[in-house]
Amino acid sequence: MGQPRLKFGDSELPLKPGITSVGRTPDNDVSFPQDSNVSRFHAEIEMRGPGEYWLTDTGSSNGTTLNGRPVLGDVPLEDGDKILLGGSSELTFMIEDENAVTKDEPAMDTGPEFATPSVSVAEVGSLGSVGSGLVAQETAVASGSNAGMLIAGAGVCCLVLVLAVGGVAYYLTSKPKCEAKAKIVRPESGDTLINETEVEIDVDNSSCVGRAVFLIDGVEFASTDEPPFNVAIDPKEMPDLADGFDHSLTVVLQDEKGGAISQPPPVLLAFESREVTKPPEKEVVAQNTQVPTTQQGRQVSLIDVQQMSIALVKKFSGNYSYNVSNREFLREVQKRTGEYAQEGYFERASRYRDAVNVAYVREQNLDAPLGFILAMSRSRFDPKKNGDNEGLWQMSTAFVTANAYNGLCGTETLSDPSQNCAAKASALYMKAIVFGVFGGDAIYSAAAFGKSPQEAAAWNATLPAKRADIWNTIKTAPEREAIVRFFAAGIVAENPQKFGLKRDRPLSELYRLTL
């Protein structure tokens, strides 16, 4: 395979292993500093295997399209793909053919097409009968050539006819099945939303539309499969958008199979929600739902939560594609971060670094972050007993013993101060769930934590085959609670400074050497 590269304007960039970032600021690998439609960190292209590259929109304001189709989640790239950022800056993904002949390389000289030896009149006369035989033979060859040319001509005609019929058939079958187009009629660009407003769209050829998905700054906030595909948007539910800046409202039409059909130009809106009455601070703190603030004093926005969630899922192997752009999901994660944004977790976690790394990575070959994030989500690295559950992973002795997950513990228990037994038992359990039930998918395994392998398999059987959209796939309350806590714990523990935790450091520092 040739060298994959990006072409943009008069420039080209060979793609490197790992991640290539694209955006407006110069600290990206590819930057468009003069294009205000391109977000600071707009998109990423990641190498996930030999010759395998994937494109991800990292929560940009004005979106990304691939060959005219909106990019939702991760999409694979192929030679010649056109990538459009914010509707204005274009890149082309190309794979250089190593065997291609360059324009400057001279073509091979194959000589005259019908070269024949020259024979003089004297030579013909001296040949006598042999010469006569040659003349007769040439006549026969000429006659044969004419017949061959007729046959060849007929064959060419048949071939042309076959190609013509095939071309028509290809054209008819390759035409898009749905050519619906949408336009946002209301609200209009420049509007400021104060009260709940209906988003009205005008759809052409709507008979083939299965669903309309509405996004603010690339984050889904509503969807509908009911014509005329209108939804409501309430600024009171989005107080983090009342920041004085314009925000991009877009709609993506999908066909019956969930494939994106079209995405009209975005509508830029301002939000005003100062009339919102916040609950009393004591009540908020008691419920642990206060949204943390950054060091700059602003709330950690849904866009922040989305970008950190995208980074989190990339820490796990298996090349699974997840959509973490659902607004309801991000809102729930945002609320839960308040429970984990408490100083001191890194110091507590560092006491158990070796126990976690040995059990999860060396012994059970699980992804390094899994053990740490699960422990953060379930105990915040405080192994004290809560009811029947104990240890960093809050498992019960009865459950561990019944399933023989304590076979490597020796005389130690789940409550042992070293937490070696708790780490070994939870790692052995998670190996059975991750590889035995979910085929290597650590994210859905985290949602099933606490179930026996049989219970996890039964739940897994109820999930659809296509499960990239986490929130719309996981419908049951206990599993939603588990996955929300997993993401909230994971993004806080990996981004402590964003949540105002000045004394703590990213958990990845505890397992980086084991990767």
C-alpha positions as CSV (number, residue, x, y, z in Angstrom):
1,M,0.0,0.0,0.0
2,G,1.2,3.5,-0.8
3,Q,1.7,6.4,1.6
4,P,-1.6,7.9,2.8
5,R,-1.6,11.7,2.8
6,L,-3.8,14.7,3.1
7,K,-4.0,17.3,0.3
8,F,-5.3,20.8,1.0
9,G,-4.8,23.7,-1.3
10,D,-1.2,23.5,-2.7
11,S,0.1,21.5,0.3
12,E,0.3,17.8,1.2
13,L,0.9,16.1,4.5
14,P,1.9,12.4,4.8
15,L,-0.2,10.9,7.6
16,K,1.7,9.6,10.5
17,P,0.9,6.7,12.8
18,G,-1.4,7.7,15.6
19,I,-3.6,10.8,15.5
20,T,-3.4,13.7,13.0
21,S,-5.3,16.8,14.3
22,V,-7.0,19.3,12.1
23,G,-8.3,22.7,13.2
24,R,-8.0,26.5,13.1
25,T,-5.1,27.0,15.6
26,P,-1.5,26.4,14.5
27,D,-0.8,23.8,17.1
28,N,-2.8,21.3,15.0
29,D,-1.0,19.1,12.4
30,V,-3.1,20.8,9.7
31,S,-4.4,24.3,10.4
32,F,-6.6,26.8,8.7
33,P,-5.9,29.9,10.7
34,Q,-7.8,32.3,8.4
35,D,-11.1,30.3,8.3
36,S,-13.4,31.3,11.2
37,N,-15.8,28.4,10.2
38,V,-13.2,25.9,11.4
39,S,-13.1,25.2,15.1
40,R,-9.9,25.5,17.1
41,F,-9.7,21.7,17.3
42,H,-12.1,20.6,14.6
43,A,-11.4,17.0,13.7
44,E,-8.9,14.1,14.0
45,I,-7.7,11.4,11.7
46,E,-6.5,8.3,13.5
47,M,-4.5,5.3,12.2
48,R,-6.0,2.2,13.7
49,G,-4.2,-0.4,11.7
50,P,-2.0,-0.9,8.7
51,G,-3.6,1.3,6.0
52,E,-6.7,1.9,8.1
53,Y,-7.5,5.6,8.9
54,W,-10.7,6.9,10.6
55,L,-12.1,10.5,10.7
56,T,-13.7,11.9,13.8
57,D,-15.4,15.3,14.3
58,T,-14.3,16.4,17.8
59,G,-17.3,18.5,18.6
60,S,-16.8,21.3,16.1
61,S,-19.3,24.2,15.9
62,N,-20.0,24.0,12.2
63,G,-19.6,20.3,11.5
64,T,-17.6,18.1,9.2
65,T,-18.8,16.3,6.0
66,L,-17.2,13.4,4.2
67,N,-18.1,13.3,0.5
68,G,-21.1,15.5,1.3
69,R,-22.4,13.4,4.2
70,P,-22.3,14.7,7.8
71,V,-19.7,13.0,10.0
72,L,-21.5,11.5,13.1
73,G,-19.1,9.4,15.2
74,D,-16.1,7.8,13.6
75,V,-16.0,7.0,9.9
76,P,-13.4,5.1,7.8
77,L,-11.5,6.9,5.1
78,E,-10.9,5.7,1.5
79,D,-8.7,6.9,-1.3
80,G,-10.1,10.1,-2.9
81,D,-12.4,11.0,0.0
82,K,-13.3,14.7,0.3
83,I,-13.4,16.2,3.8
84,L,-15.1,19.5,4.3
85,L,-14.6,21.4,7.5
86,G,-17.2,24.0,8.6
87,G,-18.5,24.1,5.0
88,S,-15.5,26.0,3.7
89,S,-12.1,24.3,4.1
90,E,-11.5,21.1,2.1
91,L,-9.0,18.3,2.4
92,T,-8.6,15.2,0.2
93,F,-7.5,11.9,1.7
94,M,-5.2,10.2,-0.9
95,I,-3.2,7.0,-1.0
96,E,-0.2,7.3,-3.3
97,D,0.2,4.3,-5.7
98,E,3.7,3.1,-5.3
99,N,3.6,1.5,-8.8
100,A,2.2,4.5,-10.6
101,V,4.3,6.0,-13.5
102,T,5.0,9.6,-12.9
103,K,4.4,12.2,-15.6
104,D,8.1,12.9,-16.1
105,E,8.9,9.2,-16.7
106,P,9.4,8.6,-20.4
107,A,7.1,5.9,-21.9
108,M,8.7,2.7,-23.1
109,D,9.4,2.7,-26.8
110,T,7.8,-0.4,-28.2
111,G,8.8,0.3,-31.9
112,P,6.5,0.6,-35.0
113,E,3.2,-1.1,-34.5
114,F,3.4,-3.2,-37.8
115,A,7.1,-3.5,-38.5
116,T,7.9,-5.8,-41.5
117,P,11.3,-6.8,-43.0
118,S,12.2,-5.2,-46.4
119,V,13.0,-7.5,-49.4
120,S,14.5,-6.2,-52.7
121,V,13.2,-7.2,-56.2
122,A,16.5,-9.1,-56.9
123,E,16.2,-11.1,-53.7
124,V,12.6,-12.0,-54.6
125,G,13.7,-13.2,-58.1
126,S,16.5,-15.4,-56.8
127,L,14.1,-17.1,-54.4
128,G,12.3,-18.7,-57.3
129,S,9.5,-21.1,-56.3
130,V,10.2,-20.3,-52.7
131,G,9.4,-16.7,-53.4
132,S,6.2,-17.8,-55.1
133,G,5.3,-19.8,-52.0
134,L,5.9,-16.7,-49.9
135,V,3.7,-14.6,-52.1
136,A,0.9,-17.3,-51.9
137,Q,1.4,-17.5,-48.1
138,E,1.2,-13.8,-47.7
139,T,-2.1,-13.8,-49.7
140,A,-3.5,-16.5,-47.4
141,V,-2.4,-14.6,-44.3
142,A,-4.0,-11.5,-45.7
143,S,-7.3,-13.3,-46.3
144,G,-7.1,-14.7,-42.8
145,S,-6.4,-11.3,-41.3
146,N,-9.5,-9.8,-43.0
147,A,-11.7,-12.6,-41.5
148,G,-10.0,-12.1,-38.1
149,M,-10.6,-8.4,-38.3
150,L,-14.3,-9.0,-39.0
151,I,-14.6,-11.3,-36.0
152,A,-12.7,-8.9,-33.8
153,G,-14.9,-6.1,-34.9
154,A,-18.0,-8.1,-34.1
155,G,-16.5,-8.9,-30.7
156,V,-15.8,-5.2,-30.0
157,C,-19.4,-4.3,-30.9
158,C,-20.7,-6.9,-28.5
159,L,-18.4,-5.7,-25.8
160,V,-19.5,-2.1,-26.3
161,L,-23.1,-3.2,-26.0
162,V,-22.5,-5.1,-22.8
163,L,-20.6,-2.2,-21.3
164,A,-23.4,0.2,-22.3
165,V,-26.1,-2.0,-20.7
166,G,-23.9,-2.5,-17.6
167,G,-23.3,1.3,-17.4
168,V,-27.0,2.0,-17.5
169,A,-27.7,-0.6,-14.8
170,Y,-24.9,0.7,-12.6
171,Y,-26.2,4.2,-13.0
172,L,-29.7,3.2,-12.0
173,T,-28.7,1.0,-9.1
174,S,-26.0,3.5,-7.8
175,K,-28.3,6.5,-7.6
176,P,-29.0,7.6,-4.1
177,K,-32.1,6.0,-2.8
178,C,-33.1,9.1,-0.9
179,E,-32.5,12.6,-2.2
180,A,-34.3,14.5,0.6
181,K,-33.1,18.0,1.5
182,A,-33.9,20.1,4.5
183,K,-33.9,23.7,5.3
184,I,-34.2,25.3,8.8
185,V,-37.0,27.8,8.5
186,R,-37.3,28.8,12.1
187,P,-35.5,30.1,14.1
188,E,-33.3,32.3,11.8
189,S,-29.7,33.0,12.0
190,G,-29.0,35.9,14.4
191,D,-32.0,35.1,16.6
192,T,-31.6,35.1,20.4
193,L,-33.6,32.4,22.1
194,I,-35.1,33.3,25.5
195,N,-38.2,31.1,25.7
196,E,-39.0,27.6,24.3
197,T,-39.0,27.8,20.5
198,E,-40.2,25.3,17.9
199,V,-37.5,24.4,15.4
200,E,-39.3,24.2,12.0
201,I,-37.7,22.6,9.0
202,D,-38.8,22.4,5.3
203,V,-38.1,19.0,3.8
204,D,-38.2,18.1,0.1
205,N,-38.8,14.5,-0.8
206,S,-39.6,13.6,2.8
207,S,-41.2,10.3,2.0
208,C,-37.8,8.5,2.3
209,V,-36.7,10.3,5.5
210,G,-36.7,8.0,8.6
211,R,-35.4,10.4,11.2
212,A,-34.3,14.0,11.8
213,V,-31.5,14.6,14.3
214,F,-31.0,18.1,15.7
215,L,-27.7,19.3,17.1
216,I,-26.3,22.3,18.9
217,D,-22.5,22.8,18.4
218,G,-22.4,19.2,17.1
219,V,-24.2,17.8,20.2
220,E,-27.5,16.0,19.7
221,F,-30.3,17.5,21.8
222,A,-33.4,16.1,20.1
223,S,-34.6,13.8,17.3
224,T,-37.9,12.8,15.7
225,D,-39.2,10.3,13.2
226,E,-42.6,12.0,12.9
227,P,-43.2,14.4,9.9
228,P,-43.0,17.3,9.6
229,F,-39.9,16.6,11.7
230,N,-40.2,19.7,14.0
231,V,-38.9,19.7,17.6
232,A,-38.7,22.2,20.5
233,I,-35.6,23.9,21.9
234,D,-35.6,25.4,25.3
235,P,-32.8,27.7,26.4
236,K,-33.7,27.0,30.1
237,E,-32.4,23.5,29.6
238,M,-29.1,24.8,28.2
239,P,-27.9,27.4,30.6
240,D,-24.2,26.7,29.7
241,L,-24.9,28.2,26.2
242,A,-25.9,31.6,27.5
243,D,-22.3,32.8,27.2
244,G,-22.6,35.7,24.8
245,F,-21.4,33.6,21.8
246,D,-23.2,32.3,18.7
247,H,-24.0,28.6,18.7
248,S,-24.6,26.4,15.6
249,L,-28.0,24.8,15.1
250,T,-28.0,22.0,12.5
251,V,-30.3,19.2,11.5
252,V,-29.2,15.9,9.9
253,L,-31.7,13.8,7.9
254,Q,-31.4,10.0,8.1
255,D,-32.9,7.3,5.9
256,E,-34.7,4.3,7.2
257,K,-31.5,2.5,7.9
258,G,-30.0,5.3,9.9
259,G,-27.7,6.6,7.1
260,A,-27.1,10.3,6.9
261,I,-28.8,11.9,3.8
262,S,-28.2,15.6,4.0
263,Q,-27.2,18.4,6.3
264,P,-28.2,22.0,5.5
265,P,-26.1,25.0,6.4
266,P,-26.1,25.7,10.1
267,V,-28.2,28.5,11.8
268,L,-26.3,30.6,14.3
269,L,-28.2,31.4,17.5
270,A,-27.6,33.2,20.8
271,F,-29.1,31.9,24.0
272,E,-30.4,33.9,27.0
273,S,-31.4,32.0,30.1
274,R,-30.8,34.4,33.0
275,E,-34.4,33.9,34.1
276,V,-33.6,30.4,35.2
277,T,-33.8,30.0,38.9
278,K,-31.2,27.7,40.3
279,P,-32.0,25.4,43.2
280,P,-30.7,26.3,46.6
281,E,-27.0,25.6,46.9
282,K,-27.4,23.4,50.0
283,E,-29.8,21.2,48.1
284,V,-27.5,21.0,45.1
285,V,-24.5,20.0,47.3
286,A,-26.5,17.5,49.2
287,Q,-27.5,15.8,45.9
288,N,-24.0,16.0,44.6
289,T,-25.2,17.3,41.3
290,Q,-23.4,20.7,41.3
291,V,-21.5,21.1,38.0
292,P,-17.9,21.8,38.7
293,T,-16.1,24.9,37.4
294,T,-12.8,25.2,35.6
295,Q,-9.9,27.1,37.0
296,Q,-11.1,30.1,35.0
297,G,-14.4,30.0,36.9
298,R,-16.7,28.9,34.2
299,Q,-18.8,25.7,34.2
300,V,-17.5,22.6,32.5
301,S,-19.7,22.8,29.5
302,L,-21.3,20.0,27.5
303,I,-18.8,20.6,24.7
304,D,-16.0,20.0,27.3
305,V,-17.8,16.9,28.5
306,Q,-18.2,15.6,24.9
307,Q,-14.6,16.2,24.0
308,M,-13.3,14.5,27.1
309,S,-15.7,11.6,26.6
310,I,-14.4,11.1,23.0
311,A,-10.9,11.1,24.3
312,L,-11.9,8.6,27.0
313,V,-13.3,5.9,24.7
314,K,-10.1,6.1,22.6
315,K,-8.2,4.7,25.5
316,F,-9.7,1.3,25.0
317,S,-8.7,-1.3,22.4
318,G,-10.9,-3.1,19.8
319,N,-11.5,-0.2,17.4
320,Y,-15.1,0.1,18.5
321,S,-17.0,3.2,17.3
322,Y,-19.1,5.1,19.9
323,N,-21.4,8.0,19.5
324,V,-21.2,10.1,22.7
325,S,-22.9,13.2,21.3
326,N,-26.4,12.7,22.8
327,R,-27.2,15.8,24.9
328,E,-29.2,13.8,27.5
329,F,-26.3,11.5,28.0
330,L,-23.8,14.3,28.3
331,R,-26.0,16.2,30.7
332,E,-26.2,13.2,33.0
333,V,-22.4,12.7,32.8
334,Q,-22.0,16.4,33.5
335,K,-24.2,16.2,36.6
336,R,-22.3,13.2,38.0
337,T,-18.9,14.8,37.7
338,G,-19.6,16.7,40.9
339,E,-19.4,13.5,42.8
340,Y,-15.9,12.7,41.6
341,A,-14.4,16.2,41.4
342,Q,-13.0,16.0,44.9
343,E,-9.3,16.4,45.7
344,G,-7.2,13.5,46.8
345,Y,-8.2,10.7,44.5
346,F,-4.8,10.5,42.8
347,E,-2.9,10.1,46.1
348,R,-5.3,7.3,47.1
349,A,-5.1,5.6,43.7
350,S,-1.3,5.7,43.8
351,R,-1.2,3.4,46.8
352,Y,-2.8,0.6,44.7
353,R,-1.0,1.2,41.4
354,D,1.0,-2.0,41.4
355,A,-2.0,-4.2,42.5
356,V,-4.2,-2.8,39.7
357,N,-1.6,-3.0,37.0
358,V,-0.5,-6.5,37.8
359,A,-4.0,-7.9,38.1
360,Y,-5.6,-6.2,35.1
361,V,-2.8,-5.9,32.6
362,R,-0.1,-8.5,33.4
363,E,-2.4,-11.3,34.6
364,Q,-5.6,-10.8,32.6
365,N,-4.4,-8.8,29.6
366,L,-7.2,-6.2,30.0
367,D,-6.9,-2.6,28.9
368,A,-4.8,-0.6,31.5
369,P,-7.4,2.1,32.2
370,L,-10.3,-0.2,32.9
371,G,-9.3,-1.2,36.4
372,F,-8.5,2.3,37.5
373,I,-11.6,4.0,36.0
374,L,-13.9,1.2,37.4
375,A,-12.4,1.7,40.9
376,M,-12.8,5.5,40.6
377,S,-16.4,5.1,39.5
378,R,-17.4,2.7,42.3
379,S,-15.4,3.8,45.3
380,R,-13.2,6.8,44.4
381,F,-10.3,4.6,45.7
382,D,-11.8,4.3,49.2
383,P,-12.0,0.6,49.9
384,K,-14.3,0.9,53.0
385,K,-17.2,-1.5,53.3
386,N,-20.7,-0.4,52.2
387,G,-23.3,-3.0,53.2
388,D,-22.2,-6.3,51.6
389,N,-19.9,-4.6,49.1
390,E,-16.2,-3.8,49.9
391,G,-12.9,-3.0,48.3
392,L,-12.0,-0.6,45.6
393,W,-14.5,-2.3,43.2
394,Q,-17.3,-2.7,45.8
395,M,-17.9,-6.4,45.2
396,S,-19.4,-8.8,47.7
397,T,-17.6,-11.7,49.2
398,A,-20.6,-14.0,48.5
399,F,-20.6,-13.0,44.8
400,V,-16.8,-13.5,44.4
401,T,-16.8,-16.8,46.3
402,A,-19.8,-18.2,44.4
403,N,-18.1,-17.6,41.0
404,A,-14.6,-18.6,42.2
405,Y,-13.1,-15.2,41.4
406,N,-11.0,-15.3,44.6
407,G,-9.0,-18.3,43.4
408,L,-5.8,-16.3,43.2
409,C,-6.3,-14.6,46.6
410,G,-4.7,-17.2,48.8
411,T,-5.5,-16.2,52.4
412,E,-6.2,-12.5,51.5
413,T,-9.7,-11.1,51.4
414,L,-11.5,-8.3,49.6
415,S,-11.0,-6.0,52.6
416,D,-7.2,-6.7,52.9
417,P,-5.4,-3.3,53.1
418,S,-3.1,-4.1,50.1
419,Q,-6.2,-4.7,47.9
420,N,-4.3,-7.4,46.0
421,C,-7.2,-9.8,46.4
422,A,-9.8,-7.2,45.4
423,A,-7.8,-6.4,42.3
424,K,-7.3,-10.1,41.3
425,A,-10.9,-10.9,41.8
426,S,-12.3,-7.9,39.9
427,A,-9.9,-8.4,37.1
428,L,-10.8,-12.1,36.7
429,Y,-14.5,-11.1,36.8
430,M,-14.0,-8.4,34.2
431,K,-12.1,-10.7,31.9
432,A,-15.1,-13.1,31.9
433,I,-17.4,-10.1,31.1
434,V,-15.2,-8.3,28.5
435,F,-14.0,-11.3,26.5
436,G,-16.6,-13.9,27.4
437,V,-19.7,-11.8,26.9
438,F,-19.0,-8.6,25.0
439,G,-16.2,-9.8,22.6
440,G,-13.6,-7.3,23.9
441,D,-15.9,-4.3,24.3
442,A,-14.8,-2.7,27.6
443,I,-17.4,0.1,27.5
444,Y,-20.5,-2.1,27.5
445,S,-18.8,-4.4,29.9
446,A,-18.5,-1.4,32.3
447,A,-22.3,-0.9,32.0
448,A,-22.8,-4.5,33.0
449,F,-20.5,-4.5,36.1
450,G,-22.2,-6.3,39.0
451,K,-24.0,-8.8,36.8
452,S,-23.0,-12.5,36.7
453,P,-21.7,-13.6,33.3
454,Q,-25.0,-15.3,32.6
455,E,-27.0,-12.2,33.5
456,A,-24.6,-10.0,31.4
457,A,-25.1,-12.4,28.4
458,A,-28.9,-12.3,28.8
459,W,-28.8,-8.4,28.8
460,N,-26.3,-8.4,25.9
461,A,-28.8,-10.5,23.9
462,T,-31.4,-7.7,24.2
463,L,-29.2,-5.1,22.7
464,P,-29.3,-4.3,19.0
465,A,-26.5,-5.3,16.6
466,K,-25.7,-1.7,15.9
467,R,-24.8,-0.1,19.2
468,A,-22.5,2.8,18.5
469,D,-25.1,5.2,20.0
470,I,-24.5,4.4,23.7
471,W,-27.4,6.3,25.2
472,N,-30.1,5.2,22.7
473,T,-28.8,1.6,23.0
474,I,-28.7,1.3,26.8
475,K,-32.4,1.9,27.9
476,T,-32.5,0.3,31.4
477,A,-31.9,2.4,34.4
478,P,-29.2,0.4,36.3
479,E,-27.0,0.0,33.2
480,R,-27.5,3.7,32.4
481,E,-26.4,4.6,35.9
482,A,-23.3,2.5,35.6
483,I,-22.2,3.9,32.3
484,V,-22.8,7.5,33.3
485,R,-20.7,7.0,36.5
486,F,-18.0,5.3,34.4
487,F,-17.7,8.3,32.1
488,A,-18.0,10.9,34.8
489,A,-15.3,9.2,36.9
490,G,-13.1,8.7,33.8
491,I,-13.2,12.3,32.5
492,V,-12.6,13.8,36.0
493,A,-9.8,11.4,36.8
494,E,-8.0,12.1,33.5
495,N,-8.7,15.9,33.4
496,P,-8.4,17.1,37.1
497,Q,-7.2,20.6,36.2
498,K,-10.4,21.2,34.1
499,F,-12.4,20.5,37.2
500,G,-10.4,22.7,39.5
501,L,-8.5,19.9,41.2
502,K,-5.1,21.5,41.5
503,R,-3.4,18.8,43.7
504,D,-4.5,15.8,41.6
505,R,-2.9,14.4,38.4
506,P,-4.3,12.3,35.5
507,L,-4.8,8.6,36.4
508,S,-3.0,7.6,33.2
509,E,0.3,8.5,35.0
510,L,-0.3,5.4,37.1
511,Y,-0.6,3.0,34.2
512,R,1.3,4.7,31.3
513,L,4.4,2.5,31.7
514,T,2.3,-0.6,31.4
515,L,0.8,0.3,28.0
